[in-house]
Amino acid sequence: GRTQISRNGGREPVWAHNRRELFFRDLSDGWLTVASYAADSSFAVQGWQRLFDATGYEAFPHWHGYDVTRDDERFIFIRSGSGGMEDLSLVLVQNLFTELEERVRR
């Protein structure tokens, strides 16, 4: 079945690692919000908490532009440069510790 989680509509849902909460951006004001729910057979929302204003970060229609750390306490968001989406870049660093060790030796 389906259960409405947000009160005003939401986007970019991300499950918490504790499996008892769902993070999403509230469509009415862009705030990151968390809904806690009962994970029993009823799957009833127990409450909502507005966490912070996330309007200064990129939002995407078909995927989430943020993620939550394993402890469900911190978030990583995408923030564009002054040129908008054209300034976005992704940097992948492989073997970070090897790279650091080499730099320290120099």
Biopython code that builds the backbone (N, CA, C, O; Angstrom):
import numpy as np
from Bio.PDB.StructureBuilder import StructureBuilder

atoms = [
    (1, "GLY", "N", (0.818, -1.191, 0.000)),
    (1, "GLY", "CA", (0.000, 0.000, 0.000)),
    (1, "GLY", "C", (0.854, 1.244, 0.000)),
    (1, "GLY", "O", (2.083, 1.181, 0.035)),
    (2, "ARG", "N", (0.190, 2.356, -0.039)),
    (2, "ARG", "CA", (0.868, 3.657, -0.027)),
    (2, "ARG", "C", (0.513, 4.416, 1.246)),
    (2, "ARG", "O", (-0.610, 4.342, 1.745)),
    (3, "THR", "N", (1.489, 5.138, 1.751)),
    (3, "THR", "CA", (1.296, 5.986, 2.928)),
    (3, "THR", "C", (1.909, 7.336, 2.643)),
    (3, "THR", "O", (3.070, 7.417, 2.241)),
    (4, "GLN", "N", (1.145, 8.404, 2.844)),
    (4, "GLN", "CA", (1.700, 9.741, 2.653)),
    (4, "GLN", "C", (2.569, 10.088, 3.847)),
    (4, "GLN", "O", (2.129, 10.023, 4.995)),
    (5, "ILE", "N", (3.807, 10.457, 3.563)),
    (5, "ILE", "CA", (4.764, 10.774, 4.620)),
    (5, "ILE", "C", (4.786, 12.277, 4.893)),
    (5, "ILE", "O", (4.783, 12.698, 6.050)),
    (6, "SER", "N", (4.808, 13.080, 3.841)),
    (6, "SER", "CA", (4.895, 14.530, 4.015)),
    (6, "SER", "C", (3.503, 15.130, 4.194)),
    (6, "SER", "O", (2.502, 14.553, 3.770)),
    (7, "ARG", "N", (3.461, 16.290, 4.824)),
    (7, "ARG", "CA", (2.186, 16.991, 4.981)),
    (7, "ARG", "C", (1.941, 17.962, 3.839)),
    (7, "ARG", "O", (0.796, 18.210, 3.463)),
    (8, "ASN", "N", (3.030, 18.517, 3.280)),
    (8, "ASN", "CA", (2.907, 19.549, 2.244)),
    (8, "ASN", "C", (3.486, 19.098, 0.908)),
    (8, "ASN", "O", (3.685, 19.918, 0.011)),
    (9, "GLY", "N", (3.749, 17.840, 0.771)),
    (9, "GLY", "CA", (4.439, 17.344, -0.414)),
    (9, "GLY", "C", (5.925, 17.350, -0.144)),
    (9, "GLY", "O", (6.424, 18.194, 0.600)),
    (10, "GLY", "N", (6.624, 16.428, -0.736)),
    (10, "GLY", "CA", (8.055, 16.335, -0.507)),
    (10, "GLY", "C", (8.758, 15.768, -1.720)),
    (10, "GLY", "O", (8.134, 15.214, -2.624)),
    (11, "ARG", "N", (10.073, 15.919, -1.720)),
    (11, "ARG", "CA", (10.890, 15.363, -2.793)),
    (11, "ARG", "C", (12.225, 14.926, -2.205)),
    (11, "ARG", "O", (12.559, 15.270, -1.071)),
    (12, "GLU", "N", (12.975, 14.172, -2.980)),
    (12, "GLU", "CA", (14.295, 13.684, -2.606)),
    (12, "GLU", "C", (14.284, 12.900, -1.284)),
    (12, "GLU", "O", (15.027, 13.236, -0.362)),
    (13, "PRO", "N", (13.451, 11.866, -1.189)),
    (13, "PRO", "CA", (13.427, 11.081, 0.056)),
    (13, "PRO", "C", (14.688, 10.235, 0.205)),
    (13, "PRO", "O", (15.183, 9.662, -0.765)),
    (14, "VAL", "N", (15.198, 10.166, 1.430)),
    (14, "VAL", "CA", (16.368, 9.341, 1.749)),
    (14, "VAL", "C", (16.075, 8.629, 3.073)),
    (14, "VAL", "O", (15.778, 9.274, 4.079)),
    (15, "TRP", "N", (16.161, 7.307, 3.064)),
    (15, "TRP", "CA", (15.938, 6.545, 4.291)),
    (15, "TRP", "C", (17.108, 6.729, 5.243)),
    (15, "TRP", "O", (18.265, 6.752, 4.824)),
    (16, "ALA", "N", (16.801, 6.859, 6.518)),
    (16, "ALA", "CA", (17.832, 6.888, 7.555)),
    (16, "ALA", "C", (18.399, 5.489, 7.722)),
    (16, "ALA", "O", (17.710, 4.502, 7.462)),
    (17, "HIS", "N", (19.639, 5.401, 8.150)),
    (17, "HIS", "CA", (20.264, 4.105, 8.369)),
    (17, "HIS", "C", (19.630, 3.354, 9.535)),
    (17, "HIS", "O", (19.709, 2.127, 9.601)),
    (18, "ASN", "N", (18.998, 4.087, 10.456)),
    (18, "ASN", "CA", (18.344, 3.430, 11.588)),
    (18, "ASN", "C", (17.015, 2.782, 11.201)),
    (18, "ASN", "O", (16.403, 2.084, 12.010)),
    (19, "ARG", "N", (16.569, 3.013, 9.965)),
    (19, "ARG", "CA", (15.342, 2.428, 9.408)),
    (19, "ARG", "C", (14.073, 2.845, 10.145)),
    (19, "ARG", "O", (13.031, 2.205, 10.005)),
    (20, "ARG", "N", (14.163, 3.921, 10.932)),
    (20, "ARG", "CA", (12.989, 4.419, 11.642)),
    (20, "ARG", "C", (12.614, 5.839, 11.230)),
    (20, "ARG", "O", (11.684, 6.428, 11.780)),
    (21, "GLU", "N", (13.350, 6.388, 10.248)),
    (21, "GLU", "CA", (13.108, 7.766, 9.820)),
    (21, "GLU", "C", (13.287, 7.883, 8.311)),
    (21, "GLU", "O", (13.982, 7.089, 7.678)),
    (22, "LEU", "N", (12.637, 8.897, 7.762)),
    (22, "LEU", "CA", (12.780, 9.206, 6.349)),
    (22, "LEU", "C", (13.030, 10.703, 6.222)),
    (22, "LEU", "O", (12.234, 11.512, 6.700)),
    (23, "PHE", "N", (14.136, 11.073, 5.578)),
    (23, "PHE", "CA", (14.461, 12.474, 5.331)),
    (23, "PHE", "C", (13.887, 12.871, 3.973)),
    (23, "PHE", "O", (13.848, 12.054, 3.053)),
    (24, "PHE", "N", (13.446, 14.113, 3.844)),
    (24, "PHE", "CA", (12.967, 14.621, 2.562)),
    (24, "PHE", "C", (12.964, 16.138, 2.586)),
    (24, "PHE", "O", (13.001, 16.755, 3.650)),
    (25, "ARG", "N", (12.919, 16.735, 1.394)),
    (25, "ARG", "CA", (12.773, 18.190, 1.296)),
    (25, "ARG", "C", (11.293, 18.514, 1.214)),
    (25, "ARG", "O", (10.574, 17.974, 0.373)),
    (26, "ASP", "N", (10.847, 19.391, 2.086)),
    (26, "ASP", "CA", (9.450, 19.820, 2.097)),
    (26, "ASP", "C", (9.204, 20.730, 0.897)),
    (26, "ASP", "O", (9.930, 21.704, 0.699)),
    (27, "LEU", "N", (8.194, 20.423, 0.102)),
    (27, "LEU", "CA", (7.913, 21.215, -1.096)),
    (27, "LEU", "C", (7.420, 22.619, -0.787)),
    (27, "LEU", "O", (7.554, 23.514, -1.621)),
    (28, "SER", "N", (6.852, 22.830, 0.397)),
    (28, "SER", "CA", (6.308, 24.162, 0.704)),
    (28, "SER", "C", (7.386, 25.196, 0.972)),
    (28, "SER", "O", (7.187, 26.374, 0.674)),
    (29, "ASP", "N", (8.541, 24.784, 1.534)),
    (29, "ASP", "CA", (9.553, 25.780, 1.894)),
    (29, "ASP", "C", (10.995, 25.332, 1.650)),
    (29, "ASP", "O", (11.917, 26.111, 1.890)),
    (30, "GLY", "N", (11.219, 24.104, 1.181)),
    (30, "GLY", "CA", (12.579, 23.636, 0.891)),
    (30, "GLY", "C", (13.363, 23.153, 2.091)),
    (30, "GLY", "O", (14.528, 22.783, 1.945)),
    (31, "TRP", "N", (12.767, 23.142, 3.274)),
    (31, "TRP", "CA", (13.471, 22.686, 4.463)),
    (31, "TRP", "C", (13.676, 21.182, 4.424)),
    (31, "TRP", "O", (12.805, 20.444, 3.963)),
    (32, "LEU", "N", (14.833, 20.721, 4.910)),
    (32, "LEU", "CA", (15.031, 19.294, 5.086)),
    (32, "LEU", "C", (14.234, 18.900, 6.322)),
    (32, "LEU", "O", (14.353, 19.515, 7.381)),
    (33, "THR", "N", (13.437, 17.883, 6.166)),
    (33, "THR", "CA", (12.526, 17.445, 7.214)),
    (33, "THR", "C", (12.736, 15.960, 7.434)),
    (33, "THR", "O", (13.105, 15.235, 6.511)),
    (34, "VAL", "N", (12.500, 15.510, 8.653)),
    (34, "VAL", "CA", (12.584, 14.083, 8.946)),
    (34, "VAL", "C", (11.227, 13.637, 9.489)),
    (34, "VAL", "O", (10.640, 14.290, 10.352)),
    (35, "ALA", "N", (10.752, 12.530, 8.973)),
    (35, "ALA", "CA", (9.522, 11.916, 9.468)),
    (35, "ALA", "C", (9.905, 10.632, 10.182)),
    (35, "ALA", "O", (10.619, 9.794, 9.631)),
    (36, "SER", "N", (9.428, 10.482, 11.410)),
    (36, "SER", "CA", (9.647, 9.228, 12.124)),
    (36, "SER", "C", (8.361, 8.418, 12.011)),
    (36, "SER", "O", (7.266, 8.978, 11.956)),
    (37, "TYR", "N", (8.503, 7.124, 11.978)),
    (37, "TYR", "CA", (7.327, 6.287, 11.770)),
    (37, "TYR", "C", (7.442, 5.003, 12.576)),
    (37, "TYR", "O", (8.526, 4.593, 12.992)),
    (38, "ALA", "N", (6.305, 4.394, 12.776)),
    (38, "ALA", "CA", (6.254, 3.093, 13.427)),
    (38, "ALA", "C", (6.491, 2.040, 12.358)),
    (38, "ALA", "O", (5.757, 1.976, 11.372)),
    (39, "ALA", "N", (7.487, 1.235, 12.545)),
    (39, "ALA", "CA", (7.845, 0.245, 11.536)),
    (39, "ALA", "C", (7.120, -1.075, 11.761)),
    (39, "ALA", "O", (7.659, -2.144, 11.474)),
    (40, "ASP", "N", (5.915, -0.998, 12.267)),
    (40, "ASP", "CA", (5.133, -2.220, 12.434)),
    (40, "ASP", "C", (4.232, -2.411, 11.222)),
    (40, "ASP", "O", (4.460, -1.782, 10.188)),
    (41, "SER", "N", (3.255, -3.230, 11.317)),
    (41, "SER", "CA", (2.394, -3.517, 10.172)),
    (41, "SER", "C", (1.562, -2.308, 9.735)),
    (41, "SER", "O", (1.088, -2.266, 8.600)),
    (42, "SER", "N", (1.380, -1.322, 10.626)),
    (42, "SER", "CA", (0.563, -0.150, 10.270)),
    (42, "SER", "C", (1.352, 0.907, 9.505)),
    (42, "SER", "O", (0.764, 1.675, 8.744)),
    (43, "PHE", "N", (2.671, 0.964, 9.690)),
    (43, "PHE", "CA", (3.536, 1.967, 9.074)),
    (43, "PHE", "C", (2.935, 3.365, 9.222)),
    (43, "PHE", "O", (2.710, 4.051, 8.224)),
    (44, "ALA", "N", (2.678, 3.782, 10.437)),
    (44, "ALA", "CA", (2.079, 5.084, 10.708)),
    (44, "ALA", "C", (3.152, 6.110, 11.039)),
    (44, "ALA", "O", (4.078, 5.823, 11.798)),
    (45, "VAL", "N", (3.029, 7.319, 10.465)),
    (45, "VAL", "CA", (3.953, 8.410, 10.773)),
    (45, "VAL", "C", (3.683, 8.870, 12.196)),
    (45, "VAL", "O", (2.544, 9.162, 12.559)),
    (46, "GLN", "N", (4.734, 8.933, 12.994)),
    (46, "GLN", "CA", (4.596, 9.341, 14.390)),
    (46, "GLN", "C", (4.855, 10.823, 14.591)),
    (46, "GLN", "O", (4.357, 11.410, 15.552)),
    (47, "GLY", "N", (5.629, 11.443, 13.700)),
    (47, "GLY", "CA", (5.907, 12.863, 13.844)),
    (47, "GLY", "C", (6.871, 13.358, 12.790)),
    (47, "GLY", "O", (7.518, 12.574, 12.095)),
    (48, "TRP", "N", (6.956, 14.674, 12.681)),
    (48, "TRP", "CA", (7.847, 15.333, 11.736)),
    (48, "TRP", "C", (8.703, 16.333, 12.495)),
    (48, "TRP", "O", (8.279, 16.891, 13.506)),
    (49, "GLN", "N", (9.909, 16.551, 11.997)),
    (49, "GLN", "CA", (10.771, 17.579, 12.570)),
    (49, "GLN", "C", (11.500, 18.284, 11.432)),
    (49, "GLN", "O", (12.165, 17.653, 10.610)),
    (50, "ARG", "N", (11.358, 19.603, 11.406)),
    (50, "ARG", "CA", (12.105, 20.398, 10.427)),
    (50, "ARG", "C", (13.535, 20.506, 10.928)),
    (50, "ARG", "O", (13.769, 20.889, 12.075)),
    (51, "LEU", "N", (14.498, 20.167, 10.068)),
    (51, "LEU", "CA", (15.892, 20.155, 10.494)),
    (51, "LEU", "C", (16.612, 21.455, 10.162)),
    (51, "LEU", "O", (17.178, 22.086, 11.056)),
    (52, "PHE", "N", (16.603, 21.874, 8.889)),
    (52, "PHE", "CA", (17.258, 23.121, 8.505)),
    (52, "PHE", "C", (16.820, 23.507, 7.098)),
    (52, "PHE", "O", (16.285, 22.694, 6.344)),
    (53, "ASP", "N", (17.066, 24.773, 6.769)),
    (53, "ASP", "CA", (16.727, 25.313, 5.459)),
    (53, "ASP", "C", (17.717, 24.774, 4.430)),
    (53, "ASP", "O", (18.914, 25.049, 4.520)),
    (54, "ALA", "N", (17.232, 24.014, 3.459)),
    (54, "ALA", "CA", (18.097, 23.408, 2.448)),
    (54, "ALA", "C", (17.929, 24.073, 1.086)),
    (54, "ALA", "O", (18.321, 23.501, 0.068)),
    (55, "THR", "N", (17.355, 25.269, 1.052)),
    (55, "THR", "CA", (17.110, 25.922, -0.235)),
    (55, "THR", "C", (18.394, 26.404, -0.903)),
    (55, "THR", "O", (18.384, 26.658, -2.108)),
    (56, "GLY", "N", (19.481, 26.536, -0.180)),
    (56, "GLY", "CA", (20.741, 26.997, -0.762)),
    (56, "GLY", "C", (21.526, 25.896, -1.455)),
    (56, "GLY", "O", (22.634, 26.130, -1.936)),
    (57, "TYR", "N", (20.962, 24.701, -1.507)),
    (57, "TYR", "CA", (21.646, 23.565, -2.115)),
    (57, "TYR", "C", (20.865, 23.078, -3.327)),
    (57, "TYR", "O", (19.660, 23.302, -3.446)),
    (58, "GLU", "N", (21.582, 22.409, -4.223)),
    (58, "GLU", "CA", (20.956, 21.924, -5.450)),
    (58, "GLU", "C", (19.849, 20.924, -5.142)),
    (58, "GLU", "O", (19.973, 20.097, -4.239)),
    (59, "ALA", "N", (18.777, 21.012, -5.899)),
    (59, "ALA", "CA", (17.669, 20.063, -5.815)),
    (59, "ALA", "C", (17.446, 19.493, -7.206)),
    (59, "ALA", "O", (17.519, 20.216, -8.200)),
    (60, "PHE", "N", (17.180, 18.226, -7.271)),
    (60, "PHE", "CA", (17.032, 17.553, -8.554)),
    (60, "PHE", "C", (15.683, 16.847, -8.619)),
    (60, "PHE", "O", (15.226, 16.294, -7.619)),
    (61, "PRO", "N", (15.047, 16.859, -9.778)),
    (61, "PRO", "CA", (13.703, 16.272, -9.865)),
    (61, "PRO", "C", (13.666, 14.750, -9.835)),
    (61, "PRO", "O", (12.662, 14.179, -9.409)),
    (62, "HIS", "N", (14.719, 14.077, -10.271)),
    (62, "HIS", "CA", (14.649, 12.628, -10.409)),
    (62, "HIS", "C", (15.611, 11.845, -9.518)),
    (62, "HIS", "O", (15.618, 10.615, -9.556)),
    (63, "TRP", "N", (16.413, 12.528, -8.729)),
    (63, "TRP", "CA", (17.300, 11.862, -7.787)),
    (63, "TRP", "C", (17.634, 12.835, -6.674)),
    (63, "TRP", "O", (17.461, 14.043, -6.837)),
    (64, "HIS", "N", (18.105, 12.335, -5.556)),
    (64, "HIS", "CA", (18.380, 13.223, -4.426)),
    (64, "HIS", "C", (19.779, 13.815, -4.545)),
    (64, "HIS", "O", (20.732, 13.133, -4.921)),
    (65, "GLY", "N", (19.878, 15.103, -4.214)),
    (65, "GLY", "CA", (21.135, 15.830, -4.302)),
    (65, "GLY", "C", (21.841, 15.900, -2.959)),
    (65, "GLY", "O", (22.656, 16.795, -2.731)),
    (66, "TYR", "N", (21.540, 14.974, -2.078)),
    (66, "TYR", "CA", (22.188, 14.936, -0.774)),
    (66, "TYR", "C", (22.200, 13.501, -0.279)),
    (66, "TYR", "O", (21.523, 12.631, -0.827)),
    (67, "ASP", "N", (22.980, 13.271, 0.767)),
    (67, "ASP", "CA", (22.973, 11.964, 1.414)),
    (67, "ASP", "C", (23.209, 12.174, 2.901)),
    (67, "ASP", "O", (23.603, 13.257, 3.333)),
    (68, "VAL", "N", (22.969, 11.147, 3.662)),
    (68, "VAL", "CA", (23.105, 11.211, 5.114)),
    (68, "VAL", "C", (24.204, 10.246, 5.546)),
    (68, "VAL", "O", (24.359, 9.169, 4.970)),
    (69, "THR", "N", (24.968, 10.645, 6.569)),
    (69, "THR", "CA", (26.042, 9.793, 7.064)),
    (69, "THR", "C", (25.471, 8.577, 7.788)),
    (69, "THR", "O", (24.288, 8.543, 8.125)),
    (70, "ARG", "N", (26.323, 7.581, 8.022)),
    (70, "ARG", "CA", (25.864, 6.327, 8.632)),
    (70, "ARG", "C", (25.260, 6.508, 10.021)),
    (70, "ARG", "O", (24.420, 5.712, 10.442)),
    (71, "ASP", "N", (25.682, 7.549, 10.734)),
    (71, "ASP", "CA", (25.125, 7.779, 12.068)),
    (71, "ASP", "C", (23.843, 8.617, 12.022)),
    (71, "ASP", "O", (23.272, 8.935, 13.065)),
    (72, "ASP", "N", (23.396, 8.969, 10.829)),
    (72, "ASP", "CA", (22.173, 9.754, 10.622)),
    (72, "ASP", "C", (22.222, 11.122, 11.298)),
    (72, "ASP", "O", (21.182, 11.695, 11.624)),
    (73, "GLU", "N", (23.412, 11.637, 11.506)),
    (73, "GLU", "CA", (23.571, 12.921, 12.192)),
    (73, "GLU", "C", (24.062, 14.041, 11.276)),
    (73, "GLU", "O", (23.868, 15.215, 11.591)),
    (74, "ARG", "N", (24.692, 13.706, 10.152)),
    (74, "ARG", "CA", (25.248, 14.721, 9.260)),
    (74, "ARG", "C", (24.811, 14.442, 7.828)),
    (74, "ARG", "O", (24.446, 13.326, 7.459)),
    (75, "PHE", "N", (24.867, 15.512, 7.041)),
    (75, "PHE", "CA", (24.418, 15.423, 5.661)),
    (75, "PHE", "C", (25.473, 15.988, 4.729)),
    (75, "PHE", "O", (26.257, 16.857, 5.111)),
    (76, "ILE", "N", (25.485, 15.494, 3.519)),
    (76, "ILE", "CA", (26.335, 16.068, 2.487)),
    (76, "ILE", "C", (25.416, 16.499, 1.352)),
    (76, "ILE", "O", (24.600, 15.717, 0.863)),
    (77, "PHE", "N", (25.563, 17.756, 0.942)),
    (77, "PHE", "CA", (24.722, 18.344, -0.098)),
    (77, "PHE", "C", (25.586, 18.805, -1.260)),
    (77, "PHE", "O", (26.803, 18.938, -1.126)),
    (78, "ILE", "N", (24.961, 19.045, -2.382)),
    (78, "ILE", "CA", (25.625, 19.612, -3.543)),
    (78, "ILE", "C", (25.278, 21.091, -3.593)),
    (78, "ILE", "O", (24.104, 21.461, -3.580)),
    (79, "ARG", "N", (26.297, 21.931, -3.651)),
    (79, "ARG", "CA", (26.090, 23.371, -3.786)),
    (79, "ARG", "C", (26.756, 23.808, -5.072)),
    (79, "ARG", "O", (27.936, 23.536, -5.290)),
    (80, "SER", "N", (26.014, 24.478, -5.915)),
    (80, "SER", "CA", (26.583, 24.907, -7.193)),
    (80, "SER", "C", (27.383, 26.191, -7.003)),
    (80, "SER", "O", (27.210, 26.920, -6.026)),
    (81, "GLY", "N", (28.262, 26.443, -7.970)),
    (81, "GLY", "CA", (29.018, 27.685, -7.967)),
    (81, "GLY", "C", (28.147, 28.816, -8.476)),
    (81, "GLY", "O", (26.949, 28.629, -8.693)),
    (82, "SER", "N", (28.721, 29.963, -8.664)),
    (82, "SER", "CA", (27.956, 31.135, -9.091)),
    (82, "SER", "C", (27.382, 30.981, -10.487)),
    (82, "SER", "O", (26.450, 31.696, -10.853)),
    (83, "GLY", "N", (27.928, 30.052, -11.281)),
    (83, "GLY", "CA", (27.448, 29.858, -12.647)),
    (83, "GLY", "C", (26.328, 28.843, -12.752)),
    (83, "GLY", "O", (25.909, 28.508, -13.860)),
    (84, "GLY", "N", (25.832, 28.343, -11.627)),
    (84, "GLY", "CA", (24.754, 27.372, -11.669)),
    (84, "GLY", "C", (25.270, 25.975, -11.946)),
    (84, "GLY", "O", (26.389, 25.625, -11.570)),
    (85, "MET", "N", (24.453, 25.193, -12.599)),
    (85, "MET", "CA", (24.773, 23.788, -12.845)),
    (85, "MET", "C", (26.037, 23.613, -13.675)),
    (85, "MET", "O", (26.686, 22.571, -13.585)),
    (86, "GLU", "N", (26.400, 24.598, -14.475)),
    (86, "GLU", "CA", (27.600, 24.474, -15.307)),
    (86, "GLU", "C", (28.863, 24.383, -14.463)),
    (86, "GLU", "O", (29.862, 23.823, -14.914)),
    (87, "ASP", "N", (28.837, 24.922, -13.245)),
    (87, "ASP", "CA", (30.016, 24.918, -12.382)),
    (87, "ASP", "C", (30.159, 23.648, -11.548)),
    (87, "ASP", "O", (31.165, 23.472, -10.861)),
    (88, "LEU", "N", (29.172, 22.766, -11.600)),
    (88, "LEU", "CA", (29.245, 21.559, -10.796)),
    (88, "LEU", "C", (30.302, 20.619, -11.349)),
    (88, "LEU", "O", (30.423, 20.440, -12.561)),
    (89, "SER", "N", (31.055, 20.031, -10.454)),
    (89, "SER", "CA", (32.013, 19.013, -10.870)),
    (89, "SER", "C", (32.095, 17.968, -9.773)),
    (89, "SER", "O", (31.822, 18.244, -8.605)),
    (90, "LEU", "N", (32.467, 16.793, -10.164)),
    (90, "LEU", "CA", (32.615, 15.692, -9.232)),
    (90, "LEU", "C", (34.075, 15.262, -9.250)),
    (90, "LEU", "O", (34.656, 15.042, -10.313)),
    (91, "VAL", "N", (34.656, 15.146, -8.072)),
    (91, "VAL", "CA", (36.046, 14.727, -7.960)),
    (91, "VAL", "C", (36.068, 13.399, -7.234)),
    (91, "VAL", "O", (35.580, 13.290, -6.109)),
    (92, "LEU", "N", (36.628, 12.397, -7.869)),
    (92, "LEU", "CA", (36.767, 11.075, -7.275)),
    (92, "LEU", "C", (38.234, 10.854, -6.961)),
    (92, "LEU", "O", (39.084, 10.911, -7.849)),
    (93, "VAL", "N", (38.527, 10.604, -5.699)),
    (93, "VAL", "CA", (39.904, 10.346, -5.288)),
    (93, "VAL", "C", (39.985, 8.885, -4.879)),
    (93, "VAL", "O", (39.355, 8.456, -3.912)),
    (94, "GLN", "N", (40.764, 8.137, -5.629)),
    (94, "GLN", "CA", (40.985, 6.739, -5.286)),
    (94, "GLN", "C", (42.334, 6.617, -4.598)),
    (94, "GLN", "O", (43.263, 7.371, -4.890)),
    (95, "ASN", "N", (42.434, 5.671, -3.691)),
    (95, "ASN", "CA", (43.684, 5.431, -2.957)),
    (95, "ASN", "C", (44.143, 6.700, -2.238)),
    (95, "ASN", "O", (45.310, 7.081, -2.330)),
    (96, "LEU", "N", (43.244, 7.341, -1.537)),
    (96, "LEU", "CA", (43.531, 8.608, -0.866)),
    (96, "LEU", "C", (44.703, 8.484, 0.101)),
    (96, "LEU", "O", (45.585, 9.343, 0.111)),
    (97, "PHE", "N", (44.726, 7.434, 0.910)),
    (97, "PHE", "CA", (45.783, 7.316, 1.910)),
    (97, "PHE", "C", (47.149, 7.077, 1.270)),
    (97, "PHE", "O", (48.163, 7.555, 1.779)),
    (98, "THR", "N", (47.183, 6.351, 0.170)),
    (98, "THR", "CA", (48.441, 6.163, -0.563)),
    (98, "THR", "C", (48.938, 7.499, -1.083)),
    (98, "THR", "O", (50.123, 7.814, -0.975)),
    (99, "GLU", "N", (48.035, 8.281, -1.644)),
    (99, "GLU", "CA", (48.382, 9.615, -2.151)),
    (99, "GLU", "C", (48.911, 10.502, -1.023)),
    (99, "GLU", "O", (49.907, 11.203, -1.206)),
    (100, "LEU", "N", (48.259, 10.480, 0.136)),
    (100, "LEU", "CA", (48.705, 11.289, 1.267)),
    (100, "LEU", "C", (50.077, 10.854, 1.772)),
    (100, "LEU", "O", (50.933, 11.689, 2.065)),
    (101, "GLU", "N", (50.281, 9.543, 1.871)),
    (101, "GLU", "CA", (51.582, 9.041, 2.318)),
    (101, "GLU", "C", (52.702, 9.500, 1.386)),
    (101, "GLU", "O", (53.775, 9.885, 1.850)),
    (102, "GLU", "N", (52.460, 9.461, 0.085)),
    (102, "GLU", "CA", (53.476, 9.906, -0.877)),
    (102, "GLU", "C", (53.762, 11.385, -0.730)),
    (102, "GLU", "O", (54.913, 11.809, -0.832)),
    (103, "ARG", "N", (52.732, 12.173, -0.492)),
    (103, "ARG", "CA", (52.937, 13.606, -0.332)),
    (103, "ARG", "C", (53.677, 13.940, 0.953)),
    (103, "ARG", "O", (54.479, 14.873, 0.980)),
    (104, "VAL", "N", (53.418, 13.192, 2.014)),
    (104, "VAL", "CA", (54.081, 13.421, 3.302)),
    (104, "VAL", "C", (55.565, 13.074, 3.200)),
    (104, "VAL", "O", (56.408, 13.766, 3.771)),
    (105, "ARG", "N", (55.879, 12.007, 2.476)),
    (105, "ARG", "CA", (57.280, 11.610, 2.308)),
    (105, "ARG", "C", (58.082, 12.661, 1.563)),
    (105, "ARG", "O", (59.279, 12.815, 1.808)),
    (106, "ARG", "N", (57.442, 13.384, 0.661)),
    (106, "ARG", "CA", (58.155, 14.419, -0.109)),
    (106, "ARG", "C", (58.424, 15.556, 0.815)),
    (106, "ARG", "O", (59.015, 16.556, 0.407)),
]
sb = StructureBuilder()
sb.init_structure("model")
sb.init_model(0)
sb.init_chain("A")
sb.init_seg("    ")
for serial, (resi, resn, name, xyz) in enumerate(atoms, 1):
    if name == "N":
        sb.init_residue(resn, " ", resi, " ")
    sb.init_atom(name, np.array(xyz, "f"), 0.0, 1.0, " ", f" {name:<3s}", serial, name[0])
structure = sb.get_structure()
